[in-house]
């Protein structure tokens, strides 16, 4: 993302109803879209003469499909989708333009609103946020040379409850969004001793208006007492970043490359975008508001690869780009209005 001279490529998706998400793959050469028409479509998007060509249509959901997410290419061409039918489907391209279901997860009771693959350094893990209040993390165990279709999958719920006790919802009333922390410590560039990936962490947002950070298997010295002697994989509440005045619609953890601290953005039904920063895992969050109140609900927040430009999609049919200033404020550097 940049502040000017942004090229534009228009793709007629052919979806019969509203498009809810569109995501480029790791190389930026393919675009996956999903819609209320229950379909997922994959297009060529590499800027060539074939750009915009429909490569495949994936049909497996029984209701609107809310989100799509590409896995790292180390695992091949793999796509995850979630929808109103409470399903999460992992798709694998078996041969060029031929896609098959590799795994289907049906534990959630109601709509699954968000899916996100973990950084590749941790393996193949998929976080799923549902309107039933729970966030699940699905993990694939892959032996060398084993196909994804033959992988063994396990699921862990993100909950503040102790292992073995009754799980509690991640967010009361519903979970709307989930995003993974980068696989590098916030001070890894200046302190080589922290170069190893930290424990897996996610940020979640929900209908209880809160934005929360969770960590997997923290060291016993910092874990709550009820977790200290457990060897089971479990997620523990790390901190609350901020609280909105209405439902949190989207959360996004900024990439760690070049950033000294940890940075998380959130957008909500309250038409506000907030950015929380902290210098390290055990520090307090400092939260600032991005701009003023937006003209409509904030549906999505996302970061540039460098982590210094924030994209905001709001209910007034506008996508705006915001850049961090030296004084710690955020400046609107570009607006993209819908042409429809």
C-alpha positions in Angstrom: 0.0 0.0 0.0 1.2 3.5 -0.7 0.0 7.1 -0.6 -0.1 7.7 -4.3 0.2 6.3 -7.8 -1.7 3.1 -6.8 -2.5 0.9 -9.8 -6.0 -0.5 -10.3 -7.1 -3.7 -11.7 -10.9 -4.5 -12.0 -12.1 -8.1 -12.0 -15.7 -9.0 -12.7 -16.1 -11.9 -10.3 -19.5 -13.0 -11.6 -20.8 -13.5 -8.1 -24.6 -13.4 -8.0 -24.7 -11.7 -4.5 -22.6 -9.5 -2.2 -18.9 -10.2 -2.0 -17.7 -10.5 1.6 -13.9 -11.0 1.3 -11.2 -11.0 -1.3 -7.6 -12.1 -0.6 -4.5 -12.4 -2.7 -2.2 -15.4 -2.3 1.4 -15.2 -0.9 2.8 -14.2 -4.3 0.0 -11.8 -5.3 -0.8 -13.9 -8.4 -4.2 -15.3 -7.5 -7.2 -13.7 -6.0 -9.8 -15.7 -3.9 -13.3 -14.2 -3.3 -16.3 -15.3 -1.4 -19.9 -14.3 -1.5 -23.5 -14.6 -0.1 -24.1 -16.8 -3.2 -22.4 -19.6 -1.3 -19.4 -19.8 -3.6 -15.7 -19.2 -3.5 -14.0 -18.2 -6.7 -10.3 -18.1 -7.6 -9.0 -15.7 -10.3 -5.7 -15.0 -12.0 -4.4 -11.7 -10.7 -0.8 -11.4 -11.8 -1.1 -8.4 -14.1 -0.7 -10.5 -17.2 -3.1 -10.7 -20.2 -4.9 -13.5 -18.4 -5.6 -11.3 -15.3 -9.2 -11.7 -14.2 -9.6 -15.2 -15.7 -11.7 -17.5 -13.5 -9.5 -20.5 -12.5 -11.9 -22.4 -10.2 -15.2 -22.2 -8.3 -15.4 -23.9 -5.0 -18.8 -25.1 -3.8 -19.2 -26.6 -0.3 -20.9 -24.1 2.0 -24.7 -24.1 2.5 -24.9 -20.3 3.2 -23.1 -17.1 2.8 -19.3 -17.4 2.9 -17.8 -14.7 5.1 -14.0 -15.1 4.7 -11.2 -16.7 2.8 -7.5 -17.2 3.8 -4.5 -18.5 2.0 -2.0 -20.8 3.7 1.8 -20.3 3.1 2.9 -21.9 -0.2 5.2 -24.3 1.8 2.0 -26.3 2.3 1.0 -26.1 -1.4 -2.0 -24.2 -2.7 -4.2 -24.3 0.3 -7.2 -22.1 1.1 -9.5 -21.9 4.2 -13.1 -20.7 4.1 -15.8 -20.1 6.7 -19.4 -19.2 6.6 -22.9 -18.8 8.0 -23.4 -22.6 7.9 -21.0 -22.9 10.9 -18.4 -24.8 8.7 -14.7 -24.3 8.2 -13.4 -25.9 5.0 -9.7 -26.3 4.1 -9.3 -26.7 0.3 -6.2 -28.1 -1.5 -5.4 -27.7 -5.2 -4.9 -31.3 -6.2 -3.8 -30.5 -9.7 -3.8 -27.2 -11.7 -7.2 -25.6 -11.3 -8.7 -28.7 -9.6 -9.5 -28.1 -5.9 -10.7 -30.6 -3.4 -11.7 -30.5 0.3 -8.8 -31.5 2.5 -10.6 -31.1 5.8 -14.0 -29.9 7.1 -14.5 -28.7 10.7 -18.1 -28.6 12.0 -17.8 -28.2 15.8 -19.1 -24.7 16.0 -22.7 -24.2 16.7 -23.4 -21.1 14.7 -21.8 -18.9 12.0 -18.0 -18.9 11.7 -17.0 -15.3 11.0 -13.3 -15.3 10.6 -10.4 -17.7 9.7 -6.6 -17.0 9.8 -3.6 -19.2 9.2 -0.7 -19.0 11.7 2.7 -17.8 10.5 4.5 -20.7 8.7 7.2 -20.9 11.3 4.7 -22.5 13.7 3.4 -25.1 11.3 -0.1 -25.5 9.8 -2.5 -24.0 12.3 -5.8 -22.3 11.6 -7.7 -20.0 14.0 -11.5 -19.8 13.6 -13.7 -17.2 15.3 -17.4 -18.0 15.6 -20.7 -16.3 16.6 -21.1 -19.0 19.3 -18.5 -17.1 21.3 -15.6 -19.5 20.8 -12.3 -19.2 18.9 -10.9 -22.6 17.9 -7.3 -23.4 16.7 -7.1 -26.3 14.3 -3.7 -28.0 13.9 -2.6 -30.4 11.2 0.0 -33.0 12.0 1.9 -33.8 8.7 4.5 -36.5 8.4 7.2 -36.0 5.9 5.8 -36.5 2.4 2.2 -36.9 3.7 -0.6 -35.3 1.8 -2.8 -32.7 3.5 -5.8 -34.9 2.8 -4.3 -37.7 5.0 -3.2 -35.3 7.8 -4.4 -35.8 11.3 -6.2 -32.7 12.7 -6.7 -31.6 16.3 -8.7 -28.7 17.8 -8.1 -26.6 20.9 -10.5 -23.9 22.1 -9.2 -20.5 23.2 -10.6 -20.1 26.7 -9.5 -18.6 30.1 -10.6 -21.9 31.8 -8.0 -24.3 33.2 -7.3 -27.4 31.2 -9.7 -30.2 32.1 -12.4 -27.8 33.3 -15.4 -26.6 31.5 -14.4 -24.2 28.7 -15.6 -20.7 28.7 -16.4 -18.6 25.5 -13.5 -16.6 24.1 -16.0 -13.6 23.8 -19.4 -13.5 25.4 -22.2 -13.0 22.7 -19.9 -13.9 19.8 -16.4 -13.7 18.3 -16.0 -11.8 15.1 -12.3 -11.6 14.2 -8.9 -13.2 14.9 -5.4 -12.3 13.9 -2.0 -14.0 14.6 1.0 -12.2 16.2 4.1 -12.1 14.0 6.7 -15.0 14.6 9.3 -12.6 15.9 9.8 -10.9 19.2 9.2 -7.1 19.2 12.9 -6.4 19.9 14.5 -9.2 17.9 16.2 -6.8 15.5 18.2 -5.1 18.3 18.5 -8.1 20.6 19.7 -11.3 18.8 19.0 -13.3 21.9 15.3 -12.9 21.2 15.6 -14.1 17.6 13.7 -17.4 18.3 10.0 -17.3 17.6 8.0 -16.5 20.8 5.0 -18.6 21.9 2.1 -18.5 19.5 -0.3 -15.6 20.2 -3.5 -14.3 18.7 -5.6 -11.2 19.1 -9.4 -11.6 19.0 -12.4 -9.2 18.9 -16.0 -9.8 19.7 -19.5 -8.7 20.5 -18.5 -8.0 24.1 -16.8 -5.0 22.7 -13.3 -6.1 23.8 -10.0 -6.7 22.0 -8.0 -9.4 23.8 -4.6 -11.1 23.4 -4.1 -14.8 24.1 -0.9 -16.8 24.4 -0.3 -20.6 24.0 1.4 -22.5 26.9 3.1 -19.6 28.6 6.2 -20.4 30.9 5.1 -21.7 34.3 6.6 -18.7 36.0 4.2 -16.4 34.3 1.2 -18.6 33.8 -1.9 -18.3 36.1 -1.6 -20.7 39.1 -4.3 -23.1 37.8 -2.3 -23.6 34.5 1.2 -24.0 35.9 1.4 -27.8 36.1 -0.5 -28.7 32.9 1.3 -30.2 29.9 -1.8 -30.0 27.7 -1.8 -27.4 24.9 -3.9 -24.5 26.3 -4.4 -20.8 25.6 -4.3 -18.3 28.4 -5.5 -14.7 28.5 -2.6 -12.4 28.1 -4.1 -8.9 28.2 -7.0 -6.7 27.1 -5.8 -4.2 24.5 -8.9 -1.9 24.5 -12.7 -1.8 24.7 -14.9 -0.3 22.0 -18.4 1.2 22.5 -20.0 -1.5 20.3 -19.2 -4.8 18.6 -15.6 -5.2 17.5 -15.7 -6.2 13.8 -12.1 -6.6 12.9 -8.7 -6.9 14.5 -5.2 -7.0 12.9 -1.8 -7.6 14.5 0.9 -5.6 12.6 3.8 -7.4 11.0 6.9 -7.4 13.3 9.4 -6.6 10.6 11.1 -3.3 11.5 8.8 -2.5 14.4 10.3 -2.1 17.9 7.0 -2.8 19.7 3.8 -4.7 19.3 1.0 -3.0 17.4 -2.6 -4.1 17.1 -5.4 -2.3 15.2 -9.2 -2.8 15.8 -12.3 -1.5 14.1 -15.8 -1.6 15.3 -19.5 -1.1 14.9 -19.0 2.2 16.9 -17.3 3.6 13.7 -14.0 3.9 15.5 -10.5 2.5 14.7 -8.1 2.1 17.6 -4.4 1.2 17.6 -2.8 -0.3 20.6 1.0 -0.4 21.1 3.3 -1.7 23.8 7.1 -2.1 23.9 7.1 -5.7 25.0 4.9 -8.7 26.0 4.6 -7.7 29.7 4.1 -3.9 29.2 0.8 -2.0 29.3 -1.0 -1.2 26.1 -1.2 2.5 25.0 -4.2 3.1 22.8 -4.9 5.9 20.3 -7.8 6.6 18.0 -7.1 6.7 14.3 -8.7 9.9 12.8 -12.2 10.8 13.9 -15.4 8.8 13.9 -15.9 7.2 10.5 -19.1 7.7 8.4 -20.1 4.0 8.8 -19.2 0.9 10.8 -15.6 -0.2 10.4 -15.8 -3.7 8.8 -12.1 -4.4 8.3 -8.6 -3.2 9.3 -5.4 -4.5 7.7 -1.7 -3.7 7.6 0.8 -3.2 4.8 3.7 -5.6 4.8 5.9 -3.0 6.5 3.4 -2.4 9.2 3.4 1.3 8.9 0.3 1.8 6.8 -3.1 0.8 8.0 -6.0 0.1 5.6 -9.6 0.7 6.9 -12.7 -0.4 5.1 -15.9 1.2 6.4 -19.6 1.1 5.8 -19.6 4.3 3.8 -18.2 2.4 0.8 -14.7 3.8 1.4 -11.3 2.3 1.9 -8.8 4.7 3.6 -5.1 4.4 4.2 -3.5 5.8 7.3 0.2 6.3 8.1 1.9 6.7 11.4 3.4 10.1 12.0 6.5 11.0 14.1 4.3 12.5 16.9 2.4 9.2 17.3 -0.7 10.3 15.4 -2.2 8.7 12.3 -2.6 10.7 9.1 -5.0 9.9 6.3 -2.8 9.6 3.2 -5.3 8.1 0.6 -9.0 7.4 0.1 -10.6 4.9 -2.3 -14.3 5.4 -3.0 -16.5 2.7 -4.4 -17.5 3.3 -8.0 -20.9 1.6 -7.5 
